[in-house]
Amino acid sequence: MTILRVFPRRTSFTPDDALAFVGDPPLWRPEADVVHVSCTFTWDVPEAERLAAAWQQYYPVVRLGGPALDGPLDEFVPGRYVRNGVTFTSHGCNNHCPWCLVPSREGALREIAAFAPGHIVQDNNLLQCSREHQSRVFAMLRGKPQAATFSGGIDARLVDSWFASQVRTIRVKRLFLACDTDNALDALRSAVEHLAFLGRNKLFCYVLIGRESLSQAEARLRAVWDAGCIPFAQLYQPSDRFIGYDREWRNWARAWSRPALIRTRMKAEAMQ
């Protein structure tokens, strides 16, 4: 079956093959048995519904789904809804952070026994998986020609010497930790101590901002830098609505999510 996939917006994980489209139907349209309109973010649901109607003018079977619509988690097919190289080895998370959608969408953590190979590991909480499962993930990564990226966000509280020893056995491009509150800074510092051999250029940290003042957000972003990570700011969005941040917040988040700009700024400040 030929599946044409449509997405409301382009992200770094959007597939780029000939059967993947972003937005409205183009003048040239390939033959396909079915069109899947995939929606990840709840604030994109109206646009996804509009796109489903637009594509239905040209294809008789159009299906609307995706994480934002709380659909069932189908078997993961590499390259179908996220670009090639990305894999999920588990679903869900056992934490219940009030700002996170994962528990309500995916439920408790579940390991995927026959996970697809890939060098970009996008699990919500890989370190909640059993040691046996993690060992199989690292064995898979050791067999990949590409350096590994842990982009799902490694739970800093669960980083220990065993995990660090496994990371030493593979080539790493990037490893993302997370620091969503000031209370998470101590755990982040401990995790960086275990992973310091990677160096700051490979250690990144998601920093959720927007629920505090700009000065408080900046203080946490700078604390993440001081801990040994490159901060990556993410503006908070709740599940039930889209927050339209003003230009100051948007510019601030953009400036703190560009590694080259952050390095330049912090180097200049250090020289003053």
C-alpha positions as CSV (number, residue, x, y, z in Angstrom):
1,M,0.0,0.0,0.0
2,T,1.3,3.4,-1.0
3,I,0.9,5.9,1.9
4,L,1.2,9.7,1.3
5,R,1.9,11.6,4.5
6,V,0.9,15.2,5.2
7,F,2.1,17.4,8.1
8,P,0.8,20.7,9.3
9,R,4.3,22.1,9.9
10,R,7.9,21.2,9.2
11,T,10.2,20.3,12.1
12,S,13.7,18.9,12.3
13,F,12.1,15.4,12.3
14,T,9.7,15.7,9.4
15,P,10.4,13.2,6.7
16,D,11.7,14.5,3.4
17,D,11.0,11.7,0.9
18,A,8.8,12.1,-2.2
19,L,5.7,10.9,-0.4
20,A,5.9,13.4,2.5
21,F,4.3,16.8,2.2
22,V,3.8,19.9,4.4
23,G,0.7,21.9,3.9
24,D,-1.7,22.0,1.0
25,P,-1.8,19.7,-2.0
26,P,0.8,20.9,-4.7
27,L,0.1,21.1,-8.4
28,W,2.0,17.8,-8.9
29,R,0.6,15.0,-6.7
30,P,1.9,11.4,-6.7
31,E,-0.4,8.4,-6.9
32,A,-1.2,6.9,-3.5
33,D,-3.7,4.5,-2.0
34,V,-4.3,6.5,1.1
35,V,-3.3,9.9,2.6
36,H,-2.4,10.1,6.3
37,V,-2.5,13.6,7.8
38,S,-0.3,13.4,10.9
39,C,-0.7,16.0,13.7
40,T,1.8,16.1,16.6
41,F,0.8,19.3,18.4
42,T,-2.7,20.0,19.8
43,W,-2.6,23.6,18.6
44,D,-2.2,22.3,15.0
45,V,-5.4,20.3,15.1
46,P,-7.5,22.9,13.3
47,E,-4.9,23.2,10.5
48,A,-4.7,19.4,10.3
49,E,-8.5,19.1,9.9
50,R,-8.4,21.7,7.2
51,L,-5.6,19.9,5.4
52,A,-7.5,16.6,5.6
53,A,-10.4,18.3,3.8
54,A,-8.1,19.9,1.2
55,W,-6.3,16.6,0.3
56,Q,-9.7,14.8,0.2
57,Q,-10.4,16.7,-3.0
58,Y,-7.8,14.6,-4.8
59,Y,-7.6,11.3,-2.8
60,P,-10.6,9.3,-1.8
61,V,-9.1,7.9,1.4
62,V,-7.7,10.5,3.8
63,R,-7.1,9.6,7.4
64,L,-6.4,12.1,10.2
65,G,-4.4,11.0,13.2
66,G,-1.2,11.5,15.2
67,P,-0.2,12.1,18.9
68,A,-2.3,15.3,19.2
69,L,-5.5,13.3,18.5
70,D,-4.7,10.7,21.1
71,G,-4.8,7.9,18.6
72,P,-3.5,4.4,19.3
73,L,0.3,4.0,19.1
74,D,0.7,1.9,15.9
75,E,3.8,-0.1,15.2
76,F,6.7,2.3,14.5
77,V,7.8,2.3,10.9
78,P,11.2,4.1,10.4
79,G,10.9,7.1,8.1
80,R,7.1,7.1,7.9
81,Y,6.1,9.9,10.3
82,V,9.6,11.0,11.4
83,R,12.7,11.1,9.2
84,N,15.0,8.2,8.7
85,G,17.5,7.5,11.5
86,V,15.0,8.2,14.3
87,T,13.9,5.3,16.5
88,F,11.8,4.7,19.5
89,T,12.8,1.8,21.8
90,S,10.1,2.5,24.4
91,H,6.8,4.4,24.8
92,G,5.4,6.3,27.7
93,C,7.0,7.5,31.0
94,N,6.4,6.7,34.7
95,N,6.9,10.3,35.8
96,H,3.9,12.6,36.1
97,C,5.4,16.1,35.5
98,P,2.4,18.5,35.4
99,W,3.7,20.3,32.2
100,C,4.3,17.1,30.2
101,L,1.7,15.4,27.9
102,V,3.4,12.0,27.7
103,P,1.7,10.2,30.6
104,S,-1.8,11.2,29.4
105,R,-1.0,10.3,25.8
106,E,1.1,7.2,26.1
107,G,0.7,6.0,29.6
108,A,3.3,4.2,31.7
109,L,6.6,3.2,30.3
110,R,6.6,0.2,27.9
111,E,9.7,-1.3,26.4
112,I,9.5,-2.2,22.7
113,A,11.1,-5.6,22.4
114,A,11.7,-5.5,18.6
115,F,12.6,-1.9,18.3
116,A,13.7,-0.6,14.9
117,P,17.4,0.3,14.5
118,G,18.3,3.9,14.3
119,H,21.0,6.3,15.5
120,I,18.7,9.0,16.9
121,V,17.0,7.7,20.0
122,Q,13.8,9.6,20.7
123,D,12.5,7.7,23.8
124,N,10.7,9.8,26.4
125,N,12.6,8.2,29.2
126,L,15.2,5.7,28.1
127,L,16.7,5.3,31.6
128,Q,13.4,4.1,33.1
129,C,13.9,1.0,30.9
130,S,15.5,-2.1,32.3
131,R,19.3,-2.5,32.2
132,E,18.8,-5.4,29.8
133,H,16.8,-3.2,27.4
134,Q,19.3,-0.4,27.6
135,S,22.1,-2.8,26.9
136,R,20.3,-3.9,23.7
137,V,19.9,-0.3,22.7
138,F,23.7,0.3,23.2
139,A,24.5,-2.9,21.3
140,M,22.4,-1.6,18.4
141,L,24.1,1.8,18.5
142,R,27.6,0.3,18.5
143,G,26.6,-1.3,15.2
144,K,25.6,1.9,13.5
145,P,28.0,3.8,11.2
146,Q,26.6,7.2,12.5
147,A,27.3,8.8,15.8
148,A,24.4,8.5,18.2
149,T,22.0,11.3,19.2
150,F,19.9,11.0,22.4
151,S,17.3,13.6,21.5
152,G,14.4,12.5,23.7
153,G,15.9,14.0,26.8
154,I,17.8,11.8,29.2
155,D,16.5,11.9,32.8
156,A,19.4,13.5,34.7
157,R,18.2,12.0,38.0
158,L,18.8,8.5,36.6
159,V,22.3,9.0,35.1
160,D,24.8,6.9,36.9
161,S,28.2,5.3,36.4
162,W,26.7,2.3,34.6
163,F,25.0,4.5,32.0
164,A,28.1,6.6,31.6
165,S,30.2,3.5,31.0
166,Q,27.8,2.4,28.2
167,V,27.9,5.9,26.6
168,R,31.7,5.5,26.6
169,T,31.4,2.5,24.3
170,I,29.7,4.4,21.4
171,R,30.3,7.5,19.3
172,V,28.0,10.3,20.4
173,K,27.0,13.4,18.4
174,R,24.6,14.9,20.9
175,L,23.1,13.9,24.2
176,F,20.2,16.0,25.6
177,L,19.5,16.2,29.3
178,A,16.6,18.3,30.7
179,C,16.2,21.0,33.4
180,D,12.6,22.1,33.5
181,T,12.7,23.7,37.0
182,D,15.3,25.2,39.4
183,N,14.9,22.1,41.6
184,A,16.4,20.0,38.7
185,L,19.7,21.8,38.7
186,D,21.4,19.6,41.3
187,A,20.5,16.4,39.4
188,L,21.8,18.0,36.2
189,R,25.1,18.9,37.8
190,S,25.5,15.3,39.0
191,A,24.6,13.9,35.5
192,V,27.2,16.2,33.9
193,E,29.8,15.0,36.3
194,H,29.2,11.4,35.1
195,L,29.2,12.5,31.4
196,A,31.9,15.1,31.5
197,F,34.0,13.1,29.1
198,L,31.7,14.1,26.3
199,G,32.5,17.7,26.7
200,R,30.1,20.7,26.5
201,N,29.9,20.6,22.7
202,K,28.1,17.2,22.9
203,L,26.1,17.8,26.1
204,F,22.8,19.7,25.5
205,C,20.0,20.5,27.9
206,Y,16.3,21.2,27.2
207,V,15.2,24.1,29.4
208,L,11.5,24.7,29.7
209,I,10.8,28.4,30.0
210,G,7.8,30.7,29.9
211,R,6.2,29.9,33.3
212,E,8.4,32.4,35.1
213,S,9.8,35.9,34.5
214,L,12.5,36.5,31.9
215,S,15.1,37.2,34.5
216,Q,14.3,33.8,36.2
217,A,14.4,32.0,32.9
218,E,17.8,33.6,32.1
219,A,19.2,32.6,35.5
220,R,18.3,29.0,34.9
221,L,19.6,29.0,31.3
222,R,22.9,30.4,32.6
223,A,23.0,27.9,35.4
224,V,22.7,25.1,32.8
225,W,25.6,26.6,30.9
226,D,27.7,26.8,34.1
227,A,26.8,23.2,34.9
228,G,28.6,22.2,31.6
229,C,25.7,22.0,29.1
230,I,24.6,24.0,26.1
231,P,21.1,25.2,27.1
232,F,18.3,24.7,24.6
233,A,15.3,26.9,25.5
234,Q,11.8,25.6,24.9
235,L,8.7,27.8,25.4
236,Y,6.1,26.1,27.4
237,Q,2.8,25.2,25.7
238,P,-0.1,23.6,27.6
239,S,-2.2,20.8,26.1
240,D,-5.5,22.7,25.9
241,R,-4.5,25.9,24.2
242,F,-1.7,27.7,22.3
243,I,0.1,30.5,24.2
244,G,1.0,33.4,21.8
245,Y,4.2,34.7,23.5
246,D,5.1,38.3,22.8
247,R,8.1,39.2,20.7
248,E,10.4,39.6,23.6
249,W,9.8,36.0,24.8
250,R,10.1,34.6,21.3
251,N,13.3,36.4,20.6
252,W,14.7,35.3,24.0
253,A,13.8,31.7,23.3
254,R,15.3,31.9,19.8
255,A,18.6,33.4,21.1
256,W,18.9,30.6,23.8
257,S,18.3,27.8,21.3
258,R,21.1,28.5,18.9
259,P,24.3,26.8,20.1
260,A,26.7,28.9,18.0
261,L,25.1,32.2,19.3
262,I,25.2,30.9,22.8
263,R,28.9,30.0,22.6
264,T,29.8,33.3,21.1
265,R,27.9,35.2,23.8
266,M,29.3,33.3,26.7
267,K,32.8,33.5,25.3
268,A,32.5,37.3,24.9
269,E,31.2,37.6,28.5
270,A,34.0,35.5,29.8
271,M,36.6,37.8,28.2
272,Q,35.1,40.9,29.8
